[in-house]
């Protein structure tokens, strides 16, 4: 009977160790959940960024207005017949 009690005690100690410090412990599960939340937020940010880029690509494919706007803003280009005024402050 004492041997059975000793084996049961060892089994309980082993299970408690695995619960608190071993593989798939409570602390490790919480760390995995936190990492999962971080990754989900990164995925959400990247999805929003991809949607914005996709919308910009569609806009550029649709017409000349978007291309013209980018050329004016990024390259400083002007149309033929337009006059360029630079304001120095």
N, CA, C and O of each residue as an XYZ file, in Angstrom:
356
protein
N       0.820     -1.192      0.000
C       0.000      0.000      0.000
C       0.867      1.261      0.000
O       0.560      2.251     -0.664
N       1.974      1.191      0.776
C       2.865      2.349      0.821
C       3.509      2.598     -0.545
O       3.735      3.746     -0.926
N       3.794      1.552     -1.258
C       4.400      1.697     -2.591
C       3.406      2.377     -3.536
O       3.773      3.261     -4.310
N       2.180      1.964     -3.461
C       1.143      2.576     -4.294
C       0.984      4.058     -3.964
O       0.851      4.879     -4.872
N       0.996      4.405     -2.698
C       0.897      5.814     -2.291
C       2.116      6.606     -2.774
O       1.992      7.748     -3.216
N       3.288      5.986     -2.682
C       4.514      6.648     -3.140
C       4.471      6.877     -4.656
O       4.873      7.937     -5.135
N       3.990      5.898     -5.401
C       3.871      6.034     -6.857
C       2.850      7.117     -7.200
O       3.074      7.907     -8.118
N       1.758      7.162     -6.490
C       0.747      8.194     -6.718
C       1.315      9.580     -6.413
O       1.066     10.534     -7.150
N       2.077      9.684     -5.330
C       2.688     10.966     -4.976
C       3.684     11.415     -6.036
O       3.716     12.589     -6.406
N       4.505     10.474     -6.528
C       5.445     10.798     -7.603
C       4.697     11.238     -8.870
O       5.108     12.184     -9.542
N       3.622     10.558     -9.180
C       2.825     10.907    -10.359
C       2.226     12.304    -10.213
O       2.242     13.090    -11.161
N       1.705     12.611     -9.046
C       1.137     13.943     -8.801
C       2.228     15.011     -8.890
O       2.009     16.072     -9.473
N       3.395     14.736     -8.319
C       4.512     15.706     -8.395
C       4.945     15.920     -9.835
O       5.215     17.045    -10.256
N       5.008     14.825    -10.585
C       5.397     14.926    -11.992
C       4.383     15.765    -12.782
O       4.768     16.624    -13.576
N       3.122     15.519    -12.567
C       2.090     16.277    -13.273
C       2.086     17.745    -12.865
O       1.874     18.620    -13.705
N       2.318     18.023    -11.593
C       2.400     19.406    -11.139
C       3.593     20.116    -11.772
O       3.492     21.276    -12.168
N       4.712     19.421    -11.863
C       5.902     20.005    -12.508
C       5.599     20.346    -13.962
O       5.923     21.438    -14.430
N       4.983     19.415    -14.668
C       4.660     19.680    -16.071
C       3.661     20.820    -16.211
O       3.709     21.571    -17.185
N       2.767     20.952    -15.257
C       1.773     22.018    -15.303
C       2.424     23.383    -15.139
O       2.043     24.326    -15.831
N       3.385     23.511    -14.250
C       3.958     24.809    -13.934
C       5.256     25.107    -14.671
O       5.513     26.268    -14.990
N       6.090     24.099    -14.956
C       7.396     24.382    -15.542
C       7.720     23.586    -16.796
O       8.657     23.953    -17.504
N       7.023     22.554    -17.098
C       7.383     21.691    -18.209
C       6.865     22.198    -19.540
O       6.457     23.351    -19.678
N       6.894     21.302    -20.517
C       6.353     21.626    -21.839
C       4.862     21.889    -21.718
O       4.152     21.200    -20.987
N       4.408     22.878    -22.433
C       2.999     23.286    -22.431
C       2.538     23.697    -21.039
O       1.417     23.397    -20.628
N       3.418     24.387    -20.323
C       3.051     24.887    -18.993
C       2.141     26.098    -19.130
O       1.959     26.632    -20.224
N       1.592     26.509    -18.045
C       0.679     27.655    -18.048
C       1.393     28.916    -18.517
O       0.843     29.677    -19.313
N       2.618     29.149    -18.031
C       3.378     30.340    -18.429
C       3.698     30.310    -19.918
O       3.630     31.337    -20.593
N       4.044     29.145    -20.422
C       4.373     29.020    -21.837
C       3.131     29.246    -22.702
O       3.218     29.871    -23.759
N       2.007     28.754    -22.269
C       0.762     28.959    -23.014
C       0.398     30.435    -23.047
O      -0.044     30.939    -24.079
N       0.581     31.138    -21.923
C       0.304     32.574    -21.898
C       1.244     33.329    -22.830
O       0.828     34.263    -23.516
N       2.521     32.920    -22.856
C       3.483     33.559    -23.762
C       3.095     33.322    -25.216
O       3.192     34.227    -26.045
N       2.652     32.100    -25.525
C       2.201     31.800    -26.884
C       0.963     32.608    -27.258
O       0.843     33.067    -28.393
N       0.054     32.781    -26.323
C      -1.150     33.570    -26.597
C      -0.799     35.029    -26.843
O      -1.370     35.663    -27.731
N       0.137     35.569    -26.065
C       0.552     36.953    -26.261
C       1.229     37.124    -27.618
O       0.975     38.099    -28.325
N       2.089     36.175    -27.978
C       2.756     36.231    -29.276
C       1.736     36.126    -30.404
O       1.869     36.796    -31.428
N       0.720     35.287    -30.218
C      -0.330     35.147    -31.221
C      -1.097     36.456    -31.401
O      -1.418     36.835    -32.528
N      -1.393     37.146    -30.301
C      -2.071     38.438    -30.387
C      -1.211     39.461    -31.129
O      -1.725     40.233    -31.939
N       0.100     39.469    -30.855
C       1.004     40.386    -31.554
C       1.014     40.085    -33.046
O       0.943     40.998    -33.868
N       1.102     38.821    -33.391
C       1.120     38.442    -34.801
C      -0.197     38.780    -35.485
O      -0.203     39.201    -36.642
N      -1.312     38.601    -34.783
C      -2.614     38.958    -35.362
C      -2.714     40.455    -35.612
O      -3.272     40.877    -36.625
N      -2.181     41.261    -34.701
C      -2.215     42.710    -34.921
C      -1.325     43.096    -36.098
O      -1.672     43.991    -36.869
N      -0.176     42.426    -36.243
C       0.695     42.693    -37.390
C       0.017     42.301    -38.693
O       0.134     43.002    -39.698
N      -0.686     41.190    -38.673
C      -1.407     40.739    -39.866
C      -2.481     41.748    -40.242
O      -2.665     42.057    -41.419
N      -3.186     42.258    -39.245
C      -4.227     43.253    -39.505
C      -3.627     44.512    -40.124
O      -4.172     45.050    -41.087
N      -2.506     44.983    -39.573
C      -1.844     46.170    -40.123
C      -1.405     45.930    -41.557
O      -1.585     46.791    -42.418
N      -0.835     44.773    -41.812
C      -0.350     44.474    -43.164
C      -1.499     44.314    -44.150
O      -1.368     44.679    -45.318
N      -2.630     43.768    -43.688
C      -3.799     43.665    -44.566
C      -4.306     45.049    -44.948
O      -4.645     45.289    -46.107
N      -4.359     45.961    -43.977
C      -4.801     47.325    -44.265
C      -3.846     48.004    -45.247
O      -4.277     48.697    -46.168
N      -2.554     47.799    -45.041
C      -1.548     48.384    -45.945
C      -1.706     47.805    -47.345
O      -1.649     48.538    -48.332
N      -1.906     46.485    -47.435
C      -2.077     45.855    -48.738
C      -3.330     46.356    -49.439
O      -3.321     46.555    -50.654
N      -4.408     46.563    -48.691
C      -5.635     47.080    -49.292
C      -5.413     48.487    -49.844
O      -5.905     48.823    -50.922
N      -4.671     49.305    -49.099
C      -4.391     50.661    -49.576
C      -3.535     50.620    -50.843
O      -3.786     51.360    -51.794
N      -2.531     49.757    -50.848
C      -1.681     49.636    -52.039
C      -2.470     49.093    -53.224
O      -2.277     49.532    -54.357
N      -3.358     48.136    -52.961
C      -4.178     47.575    -54.034
C      -5.099     48.645    -54.621
O      -5.287     48.720    -55.835
N      -5.669     49.470    -53.742
C      -6.534     50.557    -54.218
C      -5.731     51.543    -55.059
O      -6.223     52.052    -56.067
N      -4.503     51.810    -54.645
C      -3.656     52.729    -55.413
C      -3.308     52.139    -56.774
O      -3.290     52.856    -57.774
N      -3.035     50.844    -56.817
C      -2.733     50.186    -58.092
C      -3.942     50.256    -59.018
O      -3.799     50.558    -60.203
N      -5.131     49.979    -58.487
C      -6.338     50.069    -59.309
C      -6.551     51.485    -59.824
O      -6.949     51.682    -60.973
N      -6.284     52.474    -58.967
C      -6.432     53.872    -59.363
C      -5.448     54.217    -60.474
O      -5.792     54.924    -61.422
N      -4.223     53.713    -60.350
C      -3.224     53.984    -61.389
C      -3.583     53.294    -62.703
O      -3.291     53.827    -63.773
N      -4.201     52.136    -62.642
C      -4.590     51.423    -63.852
C      -5.792     52.065    -64.531
O      -5.933     51.986    -65.751
N      -6.662     52.704    -63.743
C      -7.907     53.256    -64.291
C      -7.655     54.426    -65.232
O      -8.110     54.419    -66.376
N      -6.948     55.406    -64.760
C      -6.876     56.590    -65.598
C      -5.591     57.362    -65.431
O      -4.713     57.016    -64.641
N      -5.519     58.410    -66.201
C      -4.329     59.235    -66.232
C      -4.261     60.216    -65.067
O      -3.191     60.740    -64.758
N      -5.388     60.466    -64.425
C      -5.405     61.446    -63.343
C      -4.472     61.049    -62.199
O      -3.736     61.888    -61.680
N      -4.498     59.791    -61.810
C      -3.649     59.342    -60.706
C      -2.183     59.393    -61.108
O      -1.331     59.786    -60.310
N      -1.888     59.001    -62.333
C      -0.502     59.054    -62.812
C      -0.026     60.497    -62.861
O       1.096     60.809    -62.461
N      -0.894     61.371    -63.358
C      -0.548     62.786    -63.442
C      -0.316     63.379    -62.045
O       0.619     64.154    -61.842
N      -1.156     63.016    -61.104
C      -1.021     63.518    -59.742
C       0.299     63.076    -59.116
O       0.983     63.864    -58.463
N       0.647     61.809    -59.324
C       1.924     61.318    -58.777
C       3.099     61.999    -59.443
O       4.080     62.327    -58.776
N       3.018     62.219    -60.742
C       4.106     62.894    -61.450
C       4.279     64.319    -60.936
O       5.405     64.798    -60.802
N       3.181     64.994    -60.650
C       3.263     66.358    -60.134
C       3.846     66.380    -58.720
O       4.729     67.184    -58.423
N       3.354     65.503    -57.858
C       3.784     65.514    -56.452
C       5.203     64.999    -56.268
O       6.007     65.621    -55.573
N       5.512     63.875    -56.884
C       6.786     63.220    -56.614
C       7.909     63.694    -57.529
O       9.064     63.752    -57.109
N       7.586     64.031    -58.764
C       8.629     64.386    -59.718
C       8.654     65.872    -60.053
O       9.583     66.342    -60.711
N       7.650     66.614    -59.610
C       7.611     68.046    -59.872
C       7.343     68.382    -61.332
O       7.762     69.438    -61.806
N       6.663     67.517    -62.041
C       6.403     67.740    -63.467
C       5.199     68.667    -63.642
O       4.327     68.759    -62.778
N       5.182     69.341    -64.773
C       4.056     70.200    -65.119
C       3.605     69.857    -66.535
O       4.360     69.290    -67.324
N       2.354     70.214    -66.841
C       1.812     69.962    -68.177
C       2.364     70.974    -69.162
O       2.847     72.048    -68.802
N       2.272     70.590    -70.385
C       2.677     71.502    -71.442
C       1.694     72.666    -71.489
O       0.482     72.448    -71.487
N       2.187     73.878    -71.532
C       1.337     75.050    -71.566
C       1.040     75.623    -70.193
O       0.449     76.699    -70.099
N       1.434     74.935    -69.118
C       1.227     75.441    -67.767
C       2.413     76.297    -67.366
O       3.519     76.143    -67.883
N       2.160     77.197    -66.438
C       3.217     78.046    -65.915
C       3.501     77.606    -64.477
O       2.584     77.421    -63.677
N       4.772     77.443    -64.171
C       5.186     77.000    -62.833
C       5.594     78.206    -62.007
O       6.432     79.002    -62.429
N       5.006     78.338    -60.840
C       5.369     79.410    -59.916
C       5.918     78.765    -58.651
O       5.290     77.887    -58.061
N       7.102     79.215    -58.246
C       7.692     78.716    -57.011
C       7.654     79.830    -55.990
O       8.142     80.934    -56.233
N       7.066     79.527    -54.843
C       6.932     80.506    -53.762
C       8.027     80.229    -52.738
O       8.097     79.142    -52.165
N       8.874     81.220    -52.520
C       9.940     81.077    -51.537
C       9.545     81.845    -50.294
O       9.222     83.031    -50.358
N       9.572     81.159    -49.161
C       9.176     81.802    -47.906
C      10.389     82.152    -47.090
O      10.260     82.702    -45.996
